[in-house]
Amino acid sequence: MVDLVKPQAWVQLGPDADPLRDHRPASVECPLGVGWLVEVTGFEVNTGGCNYGAFTQPSLREIVPGAQISLNLYHFDLVAAEPATAHAVIMAGDHVLLEREVEIPGKAMVHDVDLVADFALAAGEPVVFHLHNHGQNTWTLASIQVEVEDP
């Protein structure tokens, strides 16, 4: 298993490039260092400083049909003034690797996903991390890895 993405390579998507633009609020406030940053544990989004996260980077490796893909996304306890629902999506090209709707308030949770690719994706194609929820919450995308025959 090798990394499909690097934590430090994520960049924000503009509205025209966002594959989930229907979820975007009229005004996005998500500054680097306040709303998102790279931590030792991975790429972190703090929803107290980021009302909507849409990030991308080119894949480091190709994905071939039948390859194992593993990813790890986690969050701490989710809190908000009013009950809400968080929405997290990770895509490789047009293919959804993870989609979760999580009720807020909620307990801390790890979202470990292991799947077998039923698609092909060339190296350099976009990987997208989408996140929105209400309240002061911290989410970390720790890793996305793919099985390769010749690392």
N, C-alpha and C positions, 0 to 999 in steps of 0.2 A: 504494500500500500504506500502510495506517495501522495504528497499534497496536490490538490487540484487548484488551490488558491493560497495566497499569502495574506496574513492579517494586515500587513502594512500597505497592501496594494489597493484596498478599497477606495473608490471615489464616489461622490454623490452623482446620481442620475438627475438630469433635468426633466422637466415635465414631458417634453416631446419624445424622449427616449425611454421613459418609464413604462414597462409592459403592464403595470397595474395602475395606470394613471387615473382610472375611475375611482380609486381609493384616495387619491391625493386631496388634501384640503386646499382651499383657495390660497392660503398663505402657508408656506413651509418654513419653519424655523428649526434649523438643525446645524449649528455651527461646529466646526472641528474643535476638539478640545473641551467642549461643553456638552454637546449632544452625542459625539462619537469620538473614539480614540482607540489606539492600539495598547493593549495591556499585555503583560507576560502570558496571560491565559488565553489571549485571542483578541478578536475584534469586538469591542464593547460599544453598545448603544445605550445611552441614558435617556429615557423618555421624559425625564424632568426638563431636559434641555433640548429635546428633539421630538417635535410633535408628529413627525412623519419621516421615516427613514427609507430611502431607496438608494442602494449602493450597487456598484458593479466593478468587475475587473475581468480581464481576459483569462480564460482557463490556461493553466500551465501545461496541461497534458491533454491528449485526446482521450475520449471515452469510446470504447468499442462495445458492441452488443455482447452481453454476457459478463462484463466486468463488474466486480463488486464495488459499490460506492458506500462509504461510511461517513456520517456527519454527526457532529455533536454541537447542539445549541442548548444553552441553559439560561435560566433566569432565577433571580432571588424572589422572595415573597412579592407578590403583585398587590399594590395598594392604589386606591383612587378615592376621591371625595364621593363620587357616585359609582355604583356598579357599572361595569363596562366589559367589553370584550377586546382582547388583544388579537392581532392577526400577524402571523409570521409566515413568510414564504421564501423558499430558496429554490432557484431555477438554474438549470444549465441549458443555455439556449432557450428553446420553447418548452423544455421538459421540467416538470415540477418534481423536485427531489424531496421537498418537505412542505407541507402546509398545515398549520395549526391555528385553531381559534381557541383561545384560553380565557376563561372567565376571570374577571377582576372584581373583587379581591380573590386571591388564590395563593396557594403555597408555592414555595420554591420547587422547581422541577427541572429535570434533565431530559432533553429530547434527543435520545440516541436513535439514529435511523441507519439501518443496514438494508440495502436493496441491490438488486441485480439490474444493470442497465438493459433496457429493451430498445435502446436507441444508440446511434453513433453521434459523436460530437468532435469536431476537429479542435486541436489545440489552438488557443487564441480566440475561440468563440466566447461570448459573454456569459458570466455567471452573475446572478442577481440575488441580492439579499434585501427583502422587503420587510418592514416592521412598522406597525402603528398600534398604539394603545394609549390609554389615558392614565395620567398619574405619574408619580415619581418611581420609575421602575428601571432596573438594569438587566439587560440581556447581553449574553456573550456568545458569539459564534466562535467556538474553540477550534473546530477543524472541519474540513471537507477533504476526504481522501478517496483515491480511486486506485483500483488494482491495475497494475501494468505488468506485462510479461518481461520487459527489459528495462528496469529502472535506470 
